[in-house]
């Protein structure tokens, strides 16, 4: 049976150490090779120039020039040339006559013998030369220059050389220093590589690249599977990630990589700390209210960002209403049954007493109110969304014991195409709710709200009046700002801000005035055609 061989994986720490070490080693190798090449070239030029300097110094020595005229020149020139050689460190200093016969040499046995290399460049071309050559002393870097007497005549040659073995010994000393320095840098580089690799390993929690890749994929899958809109932002207010639900729900208000413009969210980011965690806070984005939860993103006990979850308030209200309806269904049925039994008993009693007219009157009154409301809405409001909204507010007013009246002269046809009737419902519903709350807060059982509307002319106009306390003059300019309210309690001040934003979206406006009922009057104006 064949067993699959387990693939050996090198850890990230080992890979980083090897990579950095190899890079440092290659860099040091290339650097050392280049330095050696440059050093060889520099030394060749430097030693050649030094040899030429020594050669010219010997060629211009007055005593050496004068010795050419004496009977035995080498007797006088040899000690002078040797003195120059030992002083300058040259390997040899040879003085020769025009026939190439040596007058000096570090080996006295070579005096009187012909020079080992040609002097044509000096005597024929009358110029100084630097070159590499081999003579009786072996390979050397040499310099030759003519010796000229006081009459300007070339009488001999000055030849100075640095034997290559001496040069190479000096070069080897420099290279040893370079190699030693390179090895020191290599050791420092390897130690630094280990330290950096360990630090990187700590920063990524000791995970390998494959594990990091899997965690990232896992995090993305989890984020995308969350039903709520989830958004992560950094401390500068930029969106760094958002799931599919957030992209679909908040695409007009939040964009990946872009800063958040909502002042409420920015205030949360600026005030959040590592112990902050808030639930069910209302935030206005665009023309919709969202319920948001948020918590800080911590790194080394420091806040590095914030995670928000957003749920439309309308969805939560819908769920709440459904649950409330289910839980209160039996209570409503019981109370309605009790109420209708009382009325049936009353009608039964009237019939028993043969008070037929009064029984008929009671039945007519009961049916007439509902029929009148439905008949008016069906005849005067042709937009189904608005009619449904008004019918819902009438039913709500009965629950709150608020008298909600609709002007019988009001009329509203089909809303023109450029206007979204759902946004109109949002505007109208919020203003009527505010009016009923304001009237109820002041008058309790005598609370009144009056609604009128018309679509004559170029605009659709709604007037909502109440008998509440009205809007203080100092708050009229701020009442539509998010968070500003005249009512106590948390999560207030969003309804009218939503109304304002929705009106801006439709190109309309709202005016606050004094109602004849004693409270506030809100006049909503929405143009049928947007200005281009």
N, C-alpha and C positions, 0 to 999 in steps of 0.2 A: 504493500500500500504506500503510495507516494504522499508525503507530507509537504504542504505548501511552506515554503521558506518565508519566514516573517521578514518583512522589509525593514532594514535598520534605518532609523531616522536620526540624524545628527541634531542635537538641541540647538535652539536659537543662540544661546550663550556661546557654544562652541563655534557655531558658524560665524558669529560676529568677531570672536577673537581670532579665528583663522583668517577671515577676510582682512581685518585691519592689520594683522601681522604680515600677511602676504603683501598687502599694499605698501606697508612701511619697508619691508625687505626689498621689494622691487625698486621702490623709490631710492633707498639707500644704495642699492647696486648700481642703478643708473647714475645717481649723483656721484658715486665714487669713480665710476668709469669715466664720466665726463670730466671730473676734477683731475683724474690722472692724465687724460688726454691733454687737457688745457695746461696742466703743470708741465708735462713734457715739452709742449710747444713753447711755453713761457721760459722754461729753463734753457732750451736750445737758443732762443733769441737772447736771453739775458747773458748766458755764458759766452755766446759768440761776441756780443757787444763788449763784455768784460775783457775777452781775449784781444779784441781790436784796441781797446783802450790801453792795455798793457803793452801791446805791440807798438803803438804810436808813442807811448811814453818812452820806450827804449829807443825808437827811431829818432826821437828829438833830443836824446840825451847828448849834450855837447861833448862830454868826455868820450862817449862811444864814437861819435862822429870824428873827433880828433884822433882817436886811436887808429882809424883806417890809414892815416898818413905815416904811422910809425912802422918801424922795421918788423916787429912781431906783434901784430894787432891782437891776436888771441890772448897774449899775456895780459894786456890791459882790459880787453873787453870781457873775458870770462868772469872775473870777479864782479864786474859791474852788472852783467846779465844775471848772475846767480843772486846777487843782492835784490834785484828787481823781482826775480822769481819767488824768492822766499817771502819777500814783503807782500806781494800781491796774491800768493797762493796758487799761482799758475803751475801746471805740471811741468812745463819746460819753457825756456826763453832762449831761442836760437838766433844768433846773429850770423849772417852769411854775406860773402862778397858777391860781386856780379856773376862770378863763375859758379856760384852755389856752394862754395867751400865754407864749412862751418868755422866760425871764430869762437863760438861758445856752445856749450851743451851741458845739461845736468850730469851726463856721463862723459867725463873728460876724455875717454878713449875715442869718442866720436868727433873730437875736435880735429879739424884738418881733413875730414872726410866730406864727400858730397852730401848735400841735403837730400832727404828721402822723397820729397815731393817737388813738383815742378814750380818754378818761379816765373813762368812766362807772363802771367797776368800782371806781375809787379814790374818786370823789366821791359816787356814788349808793350803792354797796354798802359803801363805807368799808373796803376790803380791799386787800391787796397781791396782785399777779398776776405770773406768769412765763409768757411765751408767745413764739411765733415770729410775726414780723410784718414788713411792709415799710413803710418810710417814705421820706423823701427821701434817706436814706443807703443804701437798698436792703434786702434781706432781712437780718434780724438776730434774735438771741435777746435778748429784752427782759425787763426787770423794772421794775414801777412800784409805788410805795408812797406813801401820803399823807404830807404834811408837816403836823405838828400844832404849834400854838403853846403857850405856857405855860397858856393857858386851856382847852386840849383841843379847840380848834377847828381844823378842817382848813382850811389856808390855801393849800395848793398841792400839787404832785405832783413827786416825784423819779423821773425816768425814766433808766435806764441800759441801754445796749445793747452787744452784741458783734456786729459785722457778720459775716455768714456767710462772706464771703470770707476774713476773718482766721481764723475757726474752721476752715474747710475747709483752709486752708494748714497749720494746726497738725495737723489730722487726717492730712493727706497726709504730713507728716513722720513721724508714728507708723507709718502704713501702710508707708512705704518701709522703715522699720526691720524691720517684721514680715516683709515680702516678702524682704528681704535675709537675715534669719535663716532663713526657710523655704527659700530656695534653698541656704543652707549645709547645712541638715538634709537636703535632697534629695541634694546631692552626697555627704554622708557616708553616707546610706542606700544610694545606688547603689554606692559603693566597698565598703560593708559587704556588700551583696548579692553583689558579685563575689567577695569573700573567702570568704563562707559557701558560695557555690555551688562554688567551686574546692575547698574543704575537703570538701564532700559528695561531689564528684566523685572525690576521692582515696580517700575512705572506701569507695566502691563500685567501686574499681579502674577508674575511667574508663568504666564501662559505662552504656549507655542503658537506660531502663525496659524496653523490649522485650527487650533482651538479658538483663536480670536476670530477667524473667518466664520466658524460655526456659530459662535456667540452673536456675531453681527447679523448673520442670516436668521438665527433664532429670534433675536430682538425685533428684526423687521417683520417677521411672520406674526409674532405676538402683537406688535403694534397695529399691523394691518387688520388683525382679527378682532380688535376691540370695537364694539358697536358704537361707543361714544366718540365724538370728535376729540382727538388727543393731539396736543401741540406742545412741543418743547421749545423754549426760547432761552437765549443766553442773557447775561446781565446787561448787555447793551440793547436789549429789546429786539434782537433779530431772531426770526424763526429758523431753528436749526433742523427740526424734523416735524412732520405731521402725517397722520395716517390717512387712509383712503376716505374715511368718513369726514375728516376735517377738510380735506381738499375739496370734497363735493359740497360740504355745507358752508364753508367759509372762504370760498375761492375769490369772492369779491372784496373781502376784508383782510385776509391774511395770505401772504405768499412766501414760499420757501426762500430763505436767504434775504428777505426784505424786512426792514424794521416795522414794528407794530405802531400804528398811529393812535390807537385807542388810549385816551388819557387814563382811564380806569386801570387798564392792564399795566401801563407804564408805572403808575403809582404803586401797584402791587409789587412789581419787580424792584422798585427802589426801596420799599419798606420791608421786604421779606427778609427773614433770618432763618437760621438752621432749625429753630423750634416752631416756625410758622407752619400752620396747616389749616386752611379754611375750607368750609363746605357750604355749598348751596348759596353762593353769592350771585346776585343778579348783575349782569353786565350788558350794556347796550352796544351792539355791533351792527353798523349799517342801519337798517330799519327793522331790526328784530332783536328781542330780548333773549339772552341766554342765561341759563343757570350754570355756573362754573365752580369747579373744585380746583384747588391748586396746592402744590407742595414743592419745596425746594429740592434742587439737585445738589447733593453734597459731594465734595472731593477733599479728602484730608480735613474733614470738619469745616470746610469753607464752602459757602454758597457759590456755585458756578452757573446756576441757571434755575429755571422754574418749569414745571410740567403743569399744563392746564388741561382740563377736560370740559367740553362745552356740550350742553344739551339745550335745544330750543325750549323756551318756556311753554310754547304752545303744545308741544308734545307731552310735556309733564302735566300741563293742565288737562289735556285730553285723557291721559291715563288716570289722573286724579278724579276727573269727572266720572269716568267709567267705574272706578272703584267706589266712588261716593254713591253713584246711582245704584250699584249692586247692593251696597251695604244699607242704603236708606230706602230701597224699593219696598220692603215690607212695611217700614214705618209710614211711608207715603200712602201706600195702599190702605193701611189701617186707618190713617187720619182721614183720607178721602172717603173711605167707606163709612166712617163715623159721621163725617160732614153730610154726605149724601143720604145717609139713613135719617139724620135729623130733618133734612129737607123733605124726604119722602114721607116721614111721619107727619110733618107739618101739612104737606099736600093731602095726605090720607085723611088727616083730621078735618081739613077744610072740605074735602069731598063728603065726609061723613056728616058734616054739619050742613051740607048742601050749599056751601059758599063757593059755587062753581066759578064765579067771576074772579074771586080773589085767588083761587087755585090756579086759574089760567094766567092771571097776572104774574104770579110768582114764577111759573114755568117760563113765561115769555121773557121776564127780566133776566133769568139765569142764562138763557140761550142767546139773547139779543147782544149782550156785551161782547161775547166771543165772535159772533157773526159780524158785528160792526167793525171790529178790529181787522178781521181777515178780509172783509169786503173792501175796507179802505186801502189796505196794503196792496191788494190785488189790483185795484183800479188806479191807485196813485203812484205806485212804485213798480216800475217795469223791470228794474234790475234785481234778479233773484237774490244775489248776495246781500244787497242792502236791505231788501224786504225781510230776509231771514234774520239779519242782524237786529233790525228794529223789533221784530217779533220776539226774539230772544231777550232783548232788553226789557220789553214789556213784561214778560214772564218773570224776569229777574226782579223788576221793580215790585211786583206783587209779593215775592218772597221777602224783600227788604221792607215792605210796607211803605214804599215811596210812590207818590202819585206821578206817573210819567204820562204826559199828554203830548200828542202829536198834532200839530196844526192841521186842521182839515183842509186848508187851502194849499197845502204843500203838494208838490208834484215832482217826480223824477223819472225820466225816461231811461232808455238803454244808455249805459255809460259808453262814450266814444271809445274807439279802439285804442288810441294811445294811452288811455288811463286803465291801470290794473284795478278792477273792482275789489280785489282782495286787499289791496293797500288802503283803499277807501274804507273798507270794513274795519281795518286796524285803527285808522284815524278816528272814525266815528265811534267805535266801540270804546276806545280809551277815554275820549272826552266825555261820553255819556256816563261811563263808570265813575269818573272823577266828579262829575256833577252830582250823581246820586249820593256818593260818599260825603261830599261837602254839604248837601242839603240835609242828609240824615244826621250828620254830626251836630248840626245846629238846631234842627227842628224836631228830631225824632219822628213822631207819628204824623206831623204836619209837613214832612219833607215833600218838596215839589220840584219837578224838572219839566221843562217845556222844550220841545224839539220842532223846528220848522226847516224846510229846505225847498230849493227851487233850482231848475236848470235853464231858466229863461236867460237869454243873452249869451255871452261868450264864456261864462263861468258856471260851475256848479257850486252852490252856496248852501252851507248848513249853519244854522244858528242853534246853539244849545244854551239854555238859561236855567239857573237854579235859584233857590232861595236860601243859599248858604251864606257864609261870611264874606264871600268875594275874595279877590286877590289883592293883597296890600300893594300900594303904589310903588313902594321901594323894591318889590319883588317881580314886577311885571316884566322887567328886562332880563331877569335871570330864571324865571319859572320854567323855561324850556331847556335849561341846562341839565345834564345828567347828574343825578344826586341831589338836586335842589327841590325841596318840598316844604309845604306848610303843615304836613301831617306828621305825627310822631311815629316812631318805630323804625326798624331796619329795612333795608332793601326797598326804600321809597325813592321817589323822584325819577323814575324811569319811564312812566307812562307818557308824560308830556314831551320828554326828550325823544321818545320813539315817534310821537306824533310829528314833532318838528322835522326829524330826519326823513320821515315818510313824505311829508309835504315838500321838502326840498327835492326828493326824488321825482315827485310829480310836477314840480315847478309851481306849487301853490304857496299859500301863506295863511297865517292864523292871526286874528286880532282879538285882544281882550278888552271887554267893556263892562259897563254896569247894567245889570238886568233890571227890568221893571218888577221882577219878583223880589228884588232886594239883594240878590247875590251877584254872581258873575255871569257874563255872557261871552261865550267863545264863538267867534264867527270864522268859519273855515271856508276858504276860497280856493277852488281848484280850476284852472283854465282848461277848457275843452281841447284846445290845441296848444302844444308847446311852441314857444318862440324858437326859431332856428338861429 
